[in-house]
Amino acid sequence: MKKSKILEEILAEVDKHPEIMSRREALKYLSVSPLAASILAGATVGTTAVSASDAKGKIVIVGGGLAGMSTAARLKNTLANADITVIEPDPKSVSYQPGQTLVAAGVWQKSDIVYERDNFVPSGVKLIKGSVTAFDPANNKVVVDGKEELTYDQLIIATGLMLNFAGIKGLNGVITSSGADNAATKEQVGKDGLYSLYFADGAEATWTGIQELVAKAKAHKGPEKLQAVFTDTNTPIKCGGAPKKIMYLTHARLQEAGVADKVELTFYPDGGKMFGVPEYHDAILEQFKTRGFKWNYGHNLVEVDTANKVAIFDHHTQVKGKLDPDTGEHEMITNHEKVEVKYDFMHVTPPMKAPDVVGKSPVGSEKGWVPVNKETLQHVKFKNVWSIGDVAAVPMAKTGGSVRKQYKVLVDNMVAAMEAKAELPAKYGGYTVCPLITSLGTVMLAEFDWSAKPTPSFPLDPTKERWIWWLLKVYALKPMTMHGMLSGKA
Ligand SMILES: Cc1cc2nc3c(=O)[nH]c(=O)nc-3n(C[C@H](O)[C@H](O)[C@H](O)COP(=O)(O)OP(=O)(O)OC[C@H]3O[C@@H](n4cnc5c(N)ncnc54)[C@H](O)[C@@H]3O)c2cc1C
C-alpha cells in the first residue's frame, strides 16, 4: 500500500496508542480490506476507471447533493461532449451528512462538515441555483422555480429526501438535512431535552443537549434514574444506523463523565429487530445488553408534549383475530395502544419522505419514492429518466455507501442508453455499508447487500467492534467522499 496523507494520519493516531494496536497490525487490517485499501492507497483516494464515450444528449440532474454532484462529475469524466445541467437550490448541498453523528457527539465541529456547493460543481457542468417545481416526463421537461422550463434528453432525479418532523404531532417543519430553512423545526427540536442529529443545526444542538444531560446526571441524587429516550420511525430512513449511533455515543459521554449509572437509555424502534441482517442484529443485541440499554419494539413516535417532556408512542402488536373456518388459521390483526413515556433527554428520528414535488408528480409513486429498476436505476415507466440516492425506490439502505456503488452503475447504463445499446450493461448489487459507531473509539463496519448477509470486504469477523474502523470513519471516509466520490472517481 502506497502511503497517503490519510494513512499517515491514521498511523500517527495508532502510534499514540501502542497498547491497543501496533502500526504493523494497523497496516495489516487496512491492507486486507479492499474498501480501506481503495481509500488509503495512492495520493488521496482510490479511483475507479471510467470509459470514454462520444454519446451526445442534454442531461439534467435534479438535486446537487452527494448523489447528484458525484454523478455529474462521473458523467463529465466519461462523456467527450458532455452537456450537463445540475439544478440545486442549497448553497451547502454537498455538506458531509455522515459527519453529523460525530458533530452530535462533540468529536467534530459543524464547520468540519459544511462545504460550499459552488466549489464542487465539476468544470464544464452548468448549475441552476433553483428548485424543480414540476416534472413533465411525457414532454421531457422540468420547470424551475415555477417559471423557467428546461428540456432534456436524459433526466436524473437525485433530490434526496425530506425530514418530516411535522408528521409527529407537536413538532413542525419538513426540511432537508443540510438546508438552512429549519426555523419552524428549531422552535421545538434542539432544546429543552429534545434533539435530532438528522439536520446539521440539530446535530450541533444535540451535542449541547448531551452535555446538559451529563451535567444533570452529575447533579442527580434521587433513586430513580434519568430517562434518555431514542426513537426510530416507521418510514424508510437515511442512515438507519444513526438512531442507534447517537445512543451509543450518548452512553459513551455519560460513561466518560462517570455517571452512566444515573441514566437509563431506552431505544424505541418501530419494527421488531435491530438490523435487517441477522448477524448484525444479534451483535447489536449483545452490545445493548453489555451496556445495560433497554429497548421496546413496535413503538412509533406519534406525538411529543414538549411542555411536559412526554413522548407518545403508537405501540402496535399483532394479535390473533377471528378463526377462518376454511383454513383453520386465525387472521392476524394489529392492536394499537397509546404509550406515554416521560423523558429527560430524547433523540428523535423523524419520519422521512420524498419531496412532494417529486413524490406526487408523474415520476413519483404511491409511496412517493421514484420507482426504478433496483439493479439498473432506470425509471420503470420513463426510459430516459433515472434516479439515485435517498429518493430512489431502491429497497436498500439509504446511505452514501449505497450511492458510491449506484452512481457508477447509473452512469454506465445511461451512457449505454444514449449510445442506443440494446442492453443496459451494469447492475447495482445492493452493496451498502453502515459504519455503526458503538463508542468513542469503536465501530462495527456492517457491510451487506441484497442477500441480507454480511459481505465484509476483508477477512475479519464483521460483527466485531474495532478501533481501526473508528479510525477509518474519523479520518478516511470524509476525504473519500469529498475528494473521491464528488470528483466522480472513488
Ligand atoms: C445524520 C446522518 C448520518 C449519516 N451517516 C451516514 C454514514 O455513516 N454513512 C453513509 O454512507 N451515509 C450516511 N448518511 C446518509 C448520506 O448522507 C445520504 O444517503 C446521502 O447524502 C444521499 O445523497 P443524496 O444526493 O441522495 O441526498 P442529499 O445529499 O440529501 O442531496 C439531495 C439534494 O437535492 C436537493 N433538492 C431537493 N429537492 C430539490 C428540487 N425540487 N430541485 C432541486 N434540488 C432539490 C436538496 O437541496 C439536496 O441538496 C447519513 C445521513 C445523515 C443525515
The ligand as an ORCA input file, in Angstrom:
! r2SCAN-3c Opt
* xyz 0 1
  C     -27.154     12.035     10.466
  C     -26.775     11.311      9.211
  C     -25.808     10.333      9.265
  C     -25.447      9.641      8.119
  N     -24.451      8.705      8.212
  C     -24.050      8.066      7.101
  C     -22.952      7.142      7.165
  O     -22.342      6.924      8.216
  N     -22.586      6.512      6.027
  C     -23.210      6.757      4.843
  O     -22.826      6.167      3.831
  N     -24.259      7.609      4.752
  C     -24.686      8.274      5.841
  N     -25.703      9.187      5.755
  C     -26.550      9.227      4.538
  C     -25.997     10.022      3.385
  O     -25.568     11.290      3.805
  C     -27.096     10.144      2.339
  O     -27.542      8.848      1.988
  C     -26.619     10.866      1.093
  O     -26.337     12.217      1.396
  C     -27.671     10.786     -0.009
  O     -27.332     11.588     -1.088
  P     -28.490     12.255     -1.981
  O     -27.763     13.038     -3.010
  O     -29.470     11.245     -2.365
  O     -29.235     13.260     -0.995
  P     -28.685     14.641     -0.420
  O     -27.207     14.546     -0.222
  O     -29.521     14.951      0.755
  O     -28.937     15.694     -1.586
  C     -30.187     15.943     -2.173
  C     -30.192     17.360     -2.742
  O     -31.353     17.548     -3.568
  C     -31.764     18.898     -3.416
  N     -33.172     19.021     -3.806
  C     -34.274     18.619     -3.122
  N     -35.394     18.933     -3.796
  C     -34.996     19.545     -4.922
  C     -35.708     20.107     -6.032
  N     -37.038     20.083     -6.097
  N     -34.998     20.693     -7.037
  C     -33.634     20.710     -6.996
  N     -32.920     20.188     -5.980
  C     -33.592     19.616     -4.946
  C     -31.535     19.196     -1.951
  O     -31.401     20.590     -1.730
  C     -30.255     18.424     -1.650
  O     -29.110     19.240     -1.721
  C     -26.072      9.941      6.876
  C     -27.031     10.952      6.815
  C     -27.375     11.648      7.970
  C     -28.401     12.754      7.893
*
